[in-house]
Amino acid sequence: MLALRLARGAHPLVQLRRLLVAGASAGTGFLLLCTLAYAMRHPGAGSVLRLAWCVAPLAATVYFAVAVARADPSTRPRAGLSAVGLGPGRLMVLAAISTALACVLGSLVALLGFLHLRGDLTGLPFDGAAAELLAADRPLPLAAALTLLTVVPVAASAASAAALRPASDKAGASGARTAEAAQEPDAPAPTPSGLPWGVALLAAGLAVETYAGRSGAGSGLPLPGGGVTGDPAGVLAGWALTALGLALAGPGLTHLCGRILQAARPGAVRLLAGRVLQEEARRIGRPLGVLCAVASGTYACAVLYAGPRPGIGPLTALGGLLVAGCAVLTLLTAAVEARQSRADTTAALLRLGAPATVLRGSAALRAGALTAVFAPLTWVVAELAALPLTR
């Protein structure tokens, strides 16, 4: 009940983000139900492969739900809340419950839409519009459908709880470093350690794609609603490694942008922009890397379907829209969270007499530096990822 009251009294922007989580959950749930419908008509290994294609929308939805839970003001510890029993652990539980409620709402919408398009629910427009595609002539296994619909709420709530677990539950060494950093508020943030691993995975993914594209093994994986393509499974494995590498390298690259901005006798604007990028490298770097991976994958898919290939089906388009939309929304949510986290610092600078043009110039400089680094990287990775598909 407390989670429902907090959700009802939240800011309209917070409510909008929760509704977007529900929408992403509805889209992913609908894809899972469509996979079940395909398995009802075509039992076998093809159904398992189609279910595997739902992993990307599922991961994108869970990632977006975690970002929304982190940016929710009700999940932040505040003075006086512990006295009424709302300590960090209880707030973590409430955040997980709120995330689960939003995802359950989306799953219910997915189920209603699926039953409506099958023709099981009547009295609305487009009754049974996709009856043949959704195996309306066969009885729907309700237990299997409900099991699939619980995947998103359970995964999202568990990931949100893990991301928001109290700091006392984390490693003692990390807590010691945090305490030391708190005693030196002018000390720069430590450099993220994922850049070498990200570069290595990125290079390995591109190498796997190139080798698989030249080998011509011909073991295709069926795209949901798009027929069977001739892409070898190695190319898809290379895409996965490339995406993981970009996600791991994102925080390190963002921190590097901050160091570059502060090089060679920086002024106030460059110093402020660089220090903010260093502080926010972990928060916005990973969503930036994920967005770069999605953009490069979108370009590769555009190259793939530009040739003599079967056109993408509606379910493939829905899955791609879910992945791209969740990536963009996650980055925007992380940016909002970063702005909220430095609200006190911004207010202090304004009280000290810093002109607003300095803050706006710092924000523009940060955006320009990130664009100058990540845009060429995305283009290079997209070209290299699409190269095996054009041969």
C-alpha positions in Angstrom: 0.0 0.0 0.0 2.9 2.4 0.8 4.4 1.8 -2.7 1.0 2.6 -4.3 0.7 5.8 -2.3 4.2 6.9 -3.2 3.5 6.1 -6.9 0.2 8.0 -6.8 1.7 11.1 -5.3 4.8 11.3 -7.5 5.7 14.1 -9.8 4.1 14.0 -13.3 7.5 13.4 -14.9 8.1 10.5 -12.7 4.7 9.1 -13.6 5.5 9.5 -17.3 8.7 7.5 -16.9 6.8 4.8 -15.1 4.2 4.7 -17.9 7.1 4.4 -20.4 8.4 1.4 -18.5 4.9 -0.1 -18.6 4.8 0.5 -22.4 8.2 -1.2 -22.9 7.0 -4.1 -20.7 3.9 -4.4 -22.8 5.9 -4.5 -26.0 8.3 -7.1 -24.7 5.4 -9.2 -23.3 3.6 -9.1 -26.6 6.8 -10.4 -28.4 7.0 -13.2 -25.9 3.4 -14.2 -26.4 3.9 -14.1 -30.2 6.8 -16.5 -29.8 4.4 -18.8 -27.8 1.9 -18.5 -30.7 4.6 -19.5 -33.2 5.6 -22.4 -31.0 2.0 -23.6 -31.0 2.0 -23.9 -34.8 5.7 -24.9 -35.3 7.0 -26.8 -32.4 10.8 -27.4 -32.6 14.1 -25.7 -32.5 12.8 -22.7 -34.5 10.6 -21.7 -31.6 13.6 -21.7 -29.3 15.6 -19.5 -31.7 12.7 -17.0 -31.9 12.6 -16.9 -28.1 16.3 -16.2 -28.1 15.6 -13.2 -30.3 13.5 -11.7 -27.5 16.5 -11.5 -25.2 17.5 -8.1 -26.7 14.2 -6.4 -26.1 14.0 -8.0 -22.7 17.4 -6.8 -21.7 16.7 -3.3 -23.0 13.4 -3.1 -21.1 15.1 -4.2 -17.8 17.9 -1.8 -18.3 15.4 1.1 -18.8 13.4 0.0 -15.8 16.5 0.1 -13.6 17.4 3.6 -14.9 13.9 4.8 -14.0 14.1 3.3 -10.6 17.5 4.9 -9.9 16.2 8.3 -11.0 13.0 8.1 -8.9 13.2 10.7 -6.1 11.3 8.4 -3.7 14.2 5.9 -3.7 16.7 8.4 -2.3 17.4 8.3 1.5 16.3 11.6 3.1 16.6 12.9 6.6 13.9 11.7 9.0 12.8 8.7 6.9 14.8 6.2 8.9 12.9 7.2 12.0 9.6 6.1 10.5 11.0 2.8 9.2 12.0 4.0 5.7 15.7 3.3 5.7 17.8 2.4 2.6 16.8 -1.2 2.7 13.1 -0.4 2.9 13.4 2.2 0.1 15.1 -0.5 -2.1 12.1 -2.8 -1.5 9.7 0.0 -2.4 11.6 0.8 -5.6 11.5 -2.9 -6.6 7.8 -3.1 -5.9 7.1 0.1 -7.9 9.1 -1.3 -10.8 7.2 -4.6 -10.6 3.8 -2.8 -10.6 4.7 -0.8 -13.7 5.9 -4.0 -15.5 2.8 -6.0 -14.4 0.6 -3.3 -15.8 2.5 -3.5 -19.1 2.2 -7.3 -19.1 -1.6 -7.1 -18.6 -1.9 -4.7 -21.5 0.2 -7.1 -23.6 -2.1 -10.0 -22.7 -5.2 -8.1 -23.5 -3.8 -6.9 -26.8 -2.7 -10.4 -27.7 -6.1 -11.9 -26.9 -7.9 -9.1 -28.8 -5.8 -9.6 -32.0 -6.4 -13.4 -31.7 -10.1 -12.8 -31.6 -10.6 -14.2 -28.1 -11.9 -10.8 -26.9 -14.7 -9.3 -29.0 -16.5 -5.9 -29.1 -13.5 -3.8 -30.1 -12.1 -2.7 -33.4 -9.7 -5.0 -35.2 -11.1 -8.1 -33.5 -9.0 -11.1 -34.7 -7.0 -8.9 -37.1 -3.9 -11.2 -36.6 -5.8 -14.5 -36.0 -3.7 -16.5 -38.4 -0.4 -15.1 -37.2 -1.3 -15.7 -33.5 -2.6 -19.2 -34.0 -6.2 -18.4 -33.1 -7.3 -21.9 -34.2 -5.4 -23.5 -31.3 -6.2 -23.2 -27.6 -3.9 -20.9 -25.8 -2.0 -22.5 -22.9 -2.8 -20.0 -20.2 -0.1 -21.3 -17.8 2.6 -20.8 -20.4 1.4 -17.4 -21.3 1.3 -16.2 -17.7 4.8 -17.7 -17.1 6.2 -15.7 -20.0 4.5 -12.5 -18.8 6.1 -12.8 -15.4 9.6 -12.7 -16.9 9.8 -8.9 -17.3 8.4 -8.0 -13.9 10.6 -10.4 -12.0 13.7 -9.5 -13.9 13.1 -5.8 -13.7 12.3 -5.8 -10.0 15.3 -8.0 -9.2 17.6 -5.8 -11.2 16.3 -2.7 -9.6 16.7 -4.1 -6.1 20.3 -5.1 -7.0 21.1 -1.7 -8.3 19.6 0.2 -5.3 20.9 -2.1 -2.6 22.2 -0.2 0.5 25.8 0.9 0.4 26.5 -1.1 3.6 25.8 -4.3 1.7 28.6 -3.6 -0.9 32.2 -4.4 -0.6 34.0 -2.8 2.4 36.9 -1.6 0.2 34.5 0.4 -2.0 33.0 1.9 1.1 36.4 2.9 2.4 37.2 4.6 -0.9 33.9 6.4 -0.8 34.6 7.7 2.7 38.0 8.9 1.6 36.5 10.7 -1.4 33.9 12.3 0.9 36.7 13.9 3.0 38.3 15.4 -0.1 35.3 17.0 -2.1 37.7 18.6 -4.6 39.4 15.3 -5.5 38.7 14.0 -9.1 36.6 10.8 -9.5 38.6 7.6 -10.0 39.0 6.4 -13.6 36.6 3.6 -14.5 38.3 0.3 -15.0 36.3 -1.1 -17.9 37.9 0.7 -20.8 40.6 -2.0 -21.6 38.1 -4.8 -21.4 35.6 -2.9 -23.5 38.2 -2.3 -26.2 39.2 -5.9 -26.1 35.7 -7.1 -26.5 35.0 -4.6 -29.2 38.0 -5.8 -31.2 37.0 -9.4 -30.6 33.5 -8.8 -31.7 34.5 -7.1 -35.0 37.0 -9.9 -35.7 34.3 -12.6 -35.1 31.9 -10.7 -37.4 34.5 -10.4 -40.2 35.6 -14.1 -39.9 32.0 -15.3 -39.8 31.0 -13.1 -42.7 33.8 -14.5 -44.9 33.3 -18.1 -43.9 29.8 -18.2 -45.4 28.7 -21.0 -43.2 25.1 -20.3 -44.0 23.6 -21.3 -40.7 20.9 -18.7 -40.5 18.8 -17.6 -37.5 15.2 -16.7 -38.1 14.2 -13.2 -37.4 10.7 -12.9 -35.7 8.3 -12.1 -38.5 11.0 -11.5 -41.0 11.6 -14.9 -42.5 14.9 -16.8 -42.6 18.0 -14.8 -43.4 21.3 -16.2 -44.6 23.3 -14.6 -41.8 25.7 -17.0 -40.0 25.3 -17.3 -36.3 28.9 -16.1 -35.9 27.9 -12.6 -37.1 25.3 -12.4 -34.5 27.7 -13.5 -31.8 30.1 -10.8 -33.0 27.3 -8.2 -32.7 26.7 -9.2 -29.1 30.4 -8.9 -28.2 30.6 -5.6 -30.0 27.6 -4.2 -28.0 29.1 -5.5 -24.7 32.4 -3.9 -25.5 30.9 -0.5 -26.2 28.9 -0.7 -23.0 32.0 -1.5 -21.0 34.1 1.2 -22.7 31.5 4.0 -22.4 32.4 5.1 -18.8 36.1 5.1 -19.6 35.6 7.1 -22.7 33.4 9.6 -20.9 36.0 10.0 -18.2 38.7 10.5 -20.9 36.5 13.3 -22.4 36.6 15.0 -19.0 40.4 14.8 -18.8 40.8 16.2 -22.3 38.6 19.1 -21.5 40.7 20.0 -18.5 44.0 19.8 -20.3 46.3 22.7 -21.3 45.4 25.4 -18.7 41.6 25.2 -18.7 39.4 28.1 -17.9 36.5 28.0 -15.5 34.0 26.7 -18.1 36.3 23.9 -19.3 37.4 23.0 -15.8 33.7 22.7 -14.7 32.7 20.7 -17.8 35.6 18.3 -17.4 35.1 17.7 -13.7 31.4 17.1 -14.2 32.1 14.5 -16.9 34.6 12.8 -14.7 32.0 12.6 -11.8 29.2 11.4 -14.1 31.3 9.0 -16.2 29.8 5.9 -14.7 26.3 7.2 -14.7 26.0 8.4 -18.3 28.9 6.5 -19.9 27.3 3.1 -20.0 24.0 4.3 -21.5 26.0 6.2 -24.1 27.9 3.0 -25.0 24.7 1.1 -25.2 23.2 3.7 -27.5 26.2 3.6 -29.7 25.9 -0.2 -29.9 22.2 0.1 -30.9 23.0 2.8 -33.5 25.7 0.7 -35.1 23.4 -2.4 -35.1 20.6 -0.4 -36.7 23.0 0.7 -39.4 24.1 -2.8 -40.0 20.5 -4.0 -40.2 19.7 -1.2 -42.7 22.6 -2.5 -44.9 21.4 -6.0 -44.5 17.9 -5.3 -45.7 19.0 -2.9 -48.4 20.0 -5.9 -50.6 18.0 -8.8 -51.9 16.7 -9.9 -48.6 13.3 -10.6 -47.2 11.7 -7.4 -45.8 11.4 -7.1 -42.0 8.2 -8.2 -40.5 6.1 -6.4 -37.9 7.5 -8.3 -35.0 11.0 -7.6 -36.1 10.2 -3.9 -36.4 8.6 -3.9 -32.9 11.6 -5.6 -31.4 14.0 -3.1 -33.0 11.8 -0.2 -32.0 11.8 -1.4 -28.4 15.6 -1.8 -28.2 16.2 1.6 -29.8 13.5 3.4 -27.8 14.7 1.9 -24.5 18.3 2.9 -25.3 17.4 6.5 -26.0 15.1 6.8 -23.0 17.7 5.2 -20.7 20.2 7.8 -21.7 17.7 10.6 -21.2 16.8 9.2 -17.8 20.5 9.0 -16.8 21.0 12.6 -17.8 18.0 13.6 -15.6 19.5 11.7 -12.7 22.9 13.3 -13.2 21.3 16.7 -13.2 19.4 16.0 -10.0 22.5 14.7 -8.3 24.4 17.9 -9.0 21.5 20.2 -8.1 23.1 21.2 -4.8 26.4 22.1 -6.5 24.6 24.1 -9.1 22.7 26.0 -6.5 25.9 26.7 -4.5 27.6 28.1 -7.7 24.7 30.4 -8.3 24.7 31.6 -4.7 28.5 32.4 -5.1 27.7 34.6 -8.0 28.5 32.3 -11.0 26.7 33.6 -14.1 24.1 31.3 -15.7 26.1 31.6 -19.0 28.9 29.6 -17.3 26.6 26.7 -16.5 25.0 26.7 -19.9 28.4 26.9 -21.6 29.6 24.0 -19.5 26.6 21.9 -20.5 27.1 22.7 -24.2 30.8 21.9 -23.9 30.1 18.5 -22.3 27.6 17.7 -25.0 30.0 18.7 -27.7 32.9 16.7 -26.3 30.8 13.6 -26.0 29.5 14.0 -29.5 33.0 14.5 -30.9 34.1 11.2 -29.3 31.1 8.9 -29.5 29.7 9.9 -33.0 32.9 8.9 -34.9 33.3 5.8 -32.8 29.7 4.8 -33.7 30.2 5.4 -37.4 33.5 3.4 -37.5 31.9 0.5 -35.6 28.8 0.6 -37.8 30.9 0.5 -41.0 33.1 -2.3 -39.7 30.0 -4.3 -38.5 28.2 -3.8 -41.8 31.2 -4.8 -43.9 30.8 -8.6 -43.6 27.1 -8.2 -44.7 27.9 -6.5 -48.0 30.1 -9.4 -49.3 
